[in-house]
């Protein structure tokens, strides 16, 4: 059998292990995962657990799949838009429709495949073979800045800053409706949707603290161009928060249900424009900006 390893990040804390694995490994059915757990092919911190085990932040999950499902993560010569690079890390401008890291059954065309080709063996191994160098991620249809760590020292430093919510993360987005106020803050807890495991939702009972600051950059007849700054970093945070105040993101196929999109878009109009952090080696503050993608600037021109 082939073994895999990953660490639980804080947005999944408290989830059942079978449900968590089903969310992270979306090509594996939950019933199959439960069978793996029953047969003790899944270990949490080197110990077998039950399917009902609630995972905790930084839990190390190891599991194995039958030999017939041989995963092979290969370097691929995928063009990368590298915004910054040194011996410790690089910042990549991720395009739309690129998945950040492989999942079972999907081992090709991801950002990881591309950075493995670019960096060779110079990638941190803390998050295991499926996520070498990956310390955080953005959605497949979200573009923009993403940090990739080349060594474990850099990985630990950036991970600590993310945990402390000290990393600067500013996004650009276009949302439905005209926002009246010039700026505002959404302070609403976010957790898993009670009935749809692939969605997040404002969840007062079981959600985690989540804060998004936004300001209006430009108003159009039916839409608003905004900048959002994350105080916390929950899964789908901006998408959930803006939808919760009646302004879902334009093109969002998950959280803008019932809102017509007259434009040909591939998912939500959301761009991780600016990321800032203390450099792991120098300790100096470094801020990187990813220019708006062409589809975004073209859409803004149309809306003018």
C-alpha positions in Angstrom: 0.0 0.0 0.0 1.0 3.6 -0.6 1.0 6.0 2.3 -0.1 9.6 2.5 0.3 12.2 5.2 -1.2 15.6 5.9 -1.7 18.0 8.8 -5.1 19.3 9.9 -5.4 23.0 9.6 -7.6 25.1 12.0 -10.6 25.5 9.7 -11.3 21.7 10.0 -10.9 21.5 13.8 -13.7 19.6 15.4 -14.9 17.8 12.2 -15.2 14.1 12.3 -12.2 12.4 10.7 -14.2 10.6 8.1 -16.0 13.8 7.1 -12.7 15.8 7.1 -11.0 13.3 4.8 -14.0 13.2 2.5 -13.8 17.0 2.1 -10.0 17.0 1.5 -10.0 13.9 -0.7 -13.1 14.5 -2.8 -12.5 11.6 -5.1 -12.9 9.1 -2.3 -16.3 8.3 -1.0 -17.1 8.7 2.7 -18.1 5.0 2.9 -14.7 4.0 1.5 -12.9 6.3 3.9 -14.9 4.8 6.8 -13.8 1.3 5.7 -10.2 2.4 5.6 -10.6 3.7 9.2 -12.3 0.5 10.4 -9.4 -1.5 8.9 -6.9 0.8 10.7 -5.4 2.1 7.5 -5.9 5.6 8.9 -3.8 6.8 11.8 -4.0 10.1 13.6 -0.8 11.0 15.5 0.3 7.4 14.8 -2.8 5.9 16.5 -5.9 4.3 15.0 -9.1 6.2 15.6 -12.9 5.8 15.0 -14.7 7.5 12.2 -16.3 9.8 14.8 -12.9 11.1 16.1 -13.0 15.0 16.1 -9.8 16.2 14.4 -7.7 18.9 16.0 -5.4 21.6 14.5 -2.0 20.1 13.7 -3.1 16.5 14.0 -1.0 14.4 11.7 -3.1 12.1 9.6 -1.5 9.1 7.8 -3.4 6.7 5.7 -2.8 4.1 3.0 -4.6 3.1 -0.2 -4.6 -0.3 -1.9 -1.8 -0.8 -4.4 -4.2 -0.7 -7.3 -4.6 3.0 -6.7 -1.0 4.0 -7.2 -0.5 7.7 -6.8 2.4 9.3 -8.6 3.0 13.0 -8.2 5.3 14.0 -11.0 7.0 17.3 -11.8 5.4 18.9 -14.8 6.7 21.8 -16.9 3.8 24.1 -16.2 4.3 27.8 -16.8 4.4 29.6 -13.5 3.9 33.4 -13.0 6.5 33.9 -10.2 6.2 37.2 -8.5 9.1 36.8 -6.0 11.7 34.1 -5.3 14.7 33.6 -3.0 16.4 30.6 -1.4 13.6 30.3 1.3 10.4 30.7 -0.6 8.6 32.0 -3.7 5.3 33.8 -4.3 3.3 32.6 -7.3 0.5 34.3 -9.0 -2.0 31.4 -9.4 -4.3 31.4 -12.4 -7.9 30.4 -12.6 -8.8 26.7 -12.8 -5.5 25.6 -11.3 -5.8 23.4 -8.3 -3.2 24.1 -5.6 -2.3 20.6 -4.6 -3.1 17.0 -5.7 -5.9 15.0 -4.3 -6.5 11.3 -4.7 -7.3 10.6 -8.4 -6.1 14.1 -9.4 -2.4 14.1 -9.6 -1.7 16.2 -12.7 -1.8 19.8 -13.7 -1.7 21.2 -10.1 0.4 24.0 -8.8 2.4 21.4 -6.9 3.3 19.6 -10.1 4.6 22.9 -11.5 6.6 23.9 -8.5 8.1 20.4 -8.3 9.5 20.9 -11.8 10.7 24.5 -11.0 12.2 23.8 -7.6 13.3 20.2 -7.8 14.0 18.9 -4.3 13.9 22.4 -2.8 10.5 22.2 -1.1 9.4 21.9 2.5 8.1 18.4 3.4 6.0 19.3 6.5 2.7 18.8 4.8 3.7 15.4 3.3 4.0 14.1 -0.3 0.7 15.6 -1.5 1.5 19.1 -0.5 5.3 19.8 -0.7 6.0 23.4 -0.1 2.3 24.3 0.4 1.7 26.3 3.6 -1.7 27.8 2.6 -4.0 27.7 -0.4 -6.6 29.6 -2.4 -9.7 28.2 -4.2 -9.3 26.8 -7.7 -11.3 29.7 -9.2 -9.5 32.4 -7.1 -6.5 34.0 -8.7 -3.5 35.7 -7.1 -0.7 35.5 -4.6 0.3 32.2 -3.0 3.4 31.5 -0.8 5.4 28.4 -1.5 8.1 27.4 1.0 11.4 25.8 0.0 12.4 24.5 3.4 10.9 23.6 6.7 12.3 26.7 8.5 10.4 28.9 6.1 7.3 26.7 6.3 7.2 26.9 10.1 7.7 30.7 10.1 4.9 31.4 7.6 2.6 28.8 9.2 3.1 30.5 12.6 2.3 33.9 11.1 -0.8 32.6 9.4 -1.9 31.0 12.8 -1.4 34.4 14.5 -3.4 36.1 11.7 -0.4 38.5 11.2 -0.1 37.9 7.4 -1.4 40.8 5.3 -4.0 39.5 2.8 -5.8 41.9 0.6 -8.2 40.8 -2.1 -10.0 42.4 -5.0 -13.6 41.3 -5.8 -16.7 42.3 -7.7 -20.0 41.7 -5.9 -23.6 41.8 -6.8 -25.6 44.9 -5.8 -24.5 48.4 -4.9 -23.0 48.7 -1.5 -24.1 52.0 0.1 -21.5 52.4 2.8 -17.9 53.2 1.8 -16.4 50.6 4.1 -17.5 48.0 6.6 -16.6 44.9 8.6 -18.3 41.5 8.6 -17.7 39.8 12.0 -19.5 36.5 11.7 -18.4 33.0 12.6 -17.9 30.5 9.8 -18.2 26.8 9.9 -19.3 23.9 7.7 -22.7 24.1 6.2 -25.1 22.0 8.3 -26.4 19.9 5.3 -23.9 20.4 2.4 -20.4 19.3 3.4 -18.7 21.0 0.5 -20.0 24.5 1.5 -19.2 26.8 4.3 -21.7 29.0 6.0 -22.2 31.6 8.8 -22.6 29.2 11.7 -23.2 30.9 15.0 -23.4 27.6 16.9 -20.4 25.7 15.5 -18.4 28.3 13.5 -15.0 29.8 14.1 -14.3 33.5 14.6 -14.1 35.2 11.2 -13.6 38.9 10.4 -13.5 40.5 6.9 -12.9 44.2 6.3 -14.1 45.7 3.0 -14.0 49.0 1.3 -15.6 50.2 -1.9 -13.3 51.0 -4.8 -16.0 51.7 -7.4 -19.7 51.5 -7.8 -21.5 50.4 -11.0 -25.2 50.2 -11.8 -25.7 46.7 -10.5 -22.3 45.7 -9.0 -19.6 47.0 -6.7 -15.9 46.7 -7.0 -14.3 46.2 -3.5 -11.1 45.5 -1.7 -11.3 43.0 1.2 -8.7 42.5 3.9 -8.8 39.3 5.9 -8.3 39.6 9.7 -8.8 35.8 9.9 -8.4 33.1 7.2 -11.3 30.7 7.1 -12.2 28.6 4.2 -14.3 30.6 1.6 -14.3 33.5 4.1 -14.8 36.4 1.7 -17.3 34.5 -0.4 -19.4 33.5 2.6 -19.2 36.8 4.4 -20.2 38.9 1.3 -23.0 36.5 0.6 -24.2 36.8 4.2 -24.7 40.6 3.8 -26.6 40.3 0.5 -23.6 40.9 -1.8 -22.3 37.6 -3.1 -19.4 37.7 -5.5 -20.1 37.9 -9.2 -19.7 34.5 -10.8 -19.8 32.5 -7.6 -21.5 29.3 -8.5 -21.8 28.1 -4.9 -22.8 31.2 -2.8 -24.5 33.4 -5.4 -27.3 31.0 -6.1 -30.3 32.6 -7.7 -28.3 35.6 -8.9 -28.0 35.8 -12.7 -24.5 36.4 -14.1 -24.7 38.0 -17.6 -21.0 37.5 -18.2 -19.0 34.5 -19.3 -17.0 33.8 -16.2 -15.2 30.8 -14.7 -16.2 31.0 -11.1 -16.1 33.9 -8.7 -14.4 37.3 -9.4 -11.9 37.1 -6.6 -8.2 37.9 -6.7 -5.6 37.6 -3.9 -3.8 40.8 -4.9 -1.5 41.5 -1.9 0.3 39.3 0.5 2.6 40.6 3.2 4.7 38.8 5.8 7.9 38.8 7.8 10.6 37.0 5.8 11.7 33.8 7.6 15.4 34.6 7.4 15.8 38.4 7.4 12.8 39.2 9.7 12.0 42.1 7.4 8.4 42.8 6.2 7.9 41.8 2.6 4.8 42.7 0.6 4.1 41.2 -2.8 1.4 42.3 -5.2 -0.2 40.2 -8.0 -1.6 42.3 -10.8 -5.2 41.9 -11.7 -5.8 39.1 -14.3 -6.8 40.1 -17.8 -10.4 38.7 -17.4 -10.9 40.9 -14.3 -9.6 44.1 -15.9 -11.7 43.4 -19.0 -14.8 42.9 -16.9 -14.1 46.3 -15.1 -13.9 48.0 -18.5 -17.2 46.5 -19.5 -18.8 47.7 -16.3 -17.5 51.3 -16.7 
